Amino acid sequence: MALTEAERLERIAQLVPPCPPPNVWDGYDLCPNHGGRWPCAQTEAYWLARGLDLGEAQRAAIDALPKPADFYAGPEDMEYDPAEDGA
């Protein structure tokens, strides 16, 4: 039975799951599964099989990571007073 291109790519995507993104908020940039650069070849193969743009897929994966609480500015950080700089 011959597969269509879409069916073949879907089967490849099912066989090669993407690796999770590294915890960039704590300074990590390597693939948590392989220890090499991220996105690794396995993750890129999955994205390509799904027909995703690599840059957009990478941004979406990183944006989906939970951010630490101190990453968000509170209301007190929203007001800037140059006099507080001490310059």
Buried (B, 14 or more C-beta within 10 A) or exposed (E): EEEEEEEEBBEBBEEBEBBBBBBEEEEEEEBEBEEEEBBBEBBBBBBBBEEBEEEEBBEEBBEEBEEEEEEEEEEEEEEEEEEEEEE
